[in-house]
């Protein structure tokens, strides 16, 4: 069984989306700036059907995460704000969407979205689908908070960008001091600093 890894981009002041996020403004006001570091990378562009792109340490880290991950869990808010990632989602692996509203699975271009009630059920189904590969907790903030609080995360990978959003969706709202992190890796580049933490046993 693989690790359970939460991965997300965060501003220097702790936000993963700007104010007023919605399906019309998926990352909130100013939130698109969070992900500018990744848009030009070859390993990001290829799954999105785009040619070219930069190679290097940032691209390698993104590719490693893609290769390691066998299934992904996201929240319903993230799914809605991303509009289901359009007709050709970039994942091409099982994605489990946390929701209180029952719904039939949706298959799009090699990605199956399964709608699940409860973090335990979603994790169990994701582990079954992933086999020996990792489970990616893709966000949003509330989904990561729930898995942290429940003690289900093995790793936390933060892509910290030198951006001050000043408001929006905070990553660690409601997360208590009982969560202990051990720094495992730091990779710095001009546009982003990648911080990998192991979650210490409680």
Residue pairs with C-beta under 8 A, 6 or more apart in sequence:
1 127
1 132
2 68
2 70
2 127
2 130
2 131
2 132
2 133
2 134
2 135
3 134
3 135
3 154
3 155
4 123
4 134
4 135
4 137
4 147
4 152
4 153
4 154
4 155
5 65
5 68
5 69
5 134
5 135
5 136
5 137
5 153
5 154
5 155
5 156
5 157
6 136
6 137
6 138
6 139
6 144
6 147
6 148
6 153
6 155
6 156
6 157
7 65
7 136
7 137
7 138
7 156
7 157
7 158
7 159
8 16
8 138
8 139
8 140
8 141
8 144
8 157
8 158
8 159
8 171
9 16
9 34
9 35
9 37
9 38
9 158
9 159
9 160
9 161
9 192
10 16
10 34
10 158
10 159
10 160
10 161
10 171
11 34
11 160
11 161
11 163
11 164
11 165
12 160
12 161
12 162
12 163
12 164
13 164
13 165
13 166
14 170
14 171
14 172
15 31
15 165
15 167
15 168
15 169
15 170
15 171
16 34
16 139
16 140
16 141
16 168
16 169
16 170
16 171
17 26
17 27
17 28
17 31
17 34
17 81
17 140
17 141
17 168
17 169
18 27
18 28
18 29
18 30
18 31
18 165
18 167
18 168
18 169
19 28
19 29
19 30
19 165
19 167
19 168
20 28
20 29
21 27
21 28
21 31
21 77
21 81
21 168
21 169
22 28
22 81
23 80
23 81
23 83
25 31
26 81
26 82
26 83
27 34
27 35
27 81
28 165
28 168
28 169
29 168
30 165
30 168
31 165
31 168
33 161
33 163
33 165
34 161
34 163
34 165
36 161
36 191
37 58
37 159
37 161
37 189
37 191
37 192
38 44
38 58
38 62
38 159
38 192
39 45
40 53
40 54
41 53
41 54
41 55
41 58
41 59
41 62
42 52
42 53
42 54
42 55
42 59
43 53
43 59
43 60
43 62
43 63
43 66
44 53
44 59
44 62
45 51
45 52
45 53
46 53
47 66
47 90
47 91
47 92
48 90
49 88
53 59
56 189
57 187
57 189
58 187
58 189
58 191
58 192
58 194
61 187
61 194
65 136
65 157
68 133
68 134
69 93
69 130
69 133
69 134
69 135
69 136
70 93
70 94
70 129
70 130
70 131
70 132
70 133
70 134
70 135
71 93
71 94
71 95
71 96
71 126
71 127
71 129
71 130
71 133
71 135
71 136
72 91
72 93
72 94
72 95
72 96
72 126
72 135
72 136
72 137
72 138
73 95
73 96
73 97
73 98
73 119
73 122
73 123
73 126
73 135
73 136
73 137
73 138
73 143
73 147
74 95
74 96
74 97
74 98
74 137
74 138
74 139
74 140
74 143
75 97
75 98
75 139
75 140
75 142
75 143
76 97
76 98
76 99
76 100
76 101
76 115
77 140
77 142
78 138
78 139
78 140
78 143
79 97
79 99
79 113
81 140
84 106
84 108
84 113
85 91
85 108
85 111
86 108
87 108
87 109
88 108
88 109
89 95
89 108
89 109
89 111
89 113
90 111
91 111
92 109
92 110
92 111
93 111
93 129
94 111
94 112
94 114
94 126
94 129
94 130
95 111
95 112
95 113
95 114
96 113
96 114
96 115
96 116
96 122
96 125
96 126
96 129
97 113
97 114
97 115
97 116
98 116
98 117
98 118
98 119
98 122
98 143
99 115
99 116
99 117
100 117
101 115
102 115
102 117
103 115
104 115
105 112
105 113
105 114
105 115
106 112
106 113
107 113
114 125
116 122
116 125
119 143
119 146
119 147
119 150
119 152
120 150
123 135
123 147
123 152
126 135
127 135
137 143
137 144
137 147
137 153
140 169
141 169
141 170
141 171
141 172
141 173
144 153
144 156
144 171
145 171
145 172
145 173
145 174
145 175
147 153
148 156
148 175
148 179
148 199
149 174
149 175
149 176
149 179
151 199
151 202
153 199
154 198
154 199
155 184
155 196
155 197
155 198
155 199
156 181
156 196
156 197
156 199
157 194
157 195
157 196
157 197
158 171
158 194
158 195
158 196
158 197
159 192
159 193
159 194
160 192
160 193
160 194
160 195
161 191
161 192
162 191
178 202
179 199
180 199
180 200
180 202
181 197
181 198
181 199
181 200
182 197
182 198
182 199
182 200
183 195
183 196
183 197
184 196
184 197
184 198
185 194
185 195
185 196
186 193
186 194
186 195
186 196
187 193
187 194
188 194
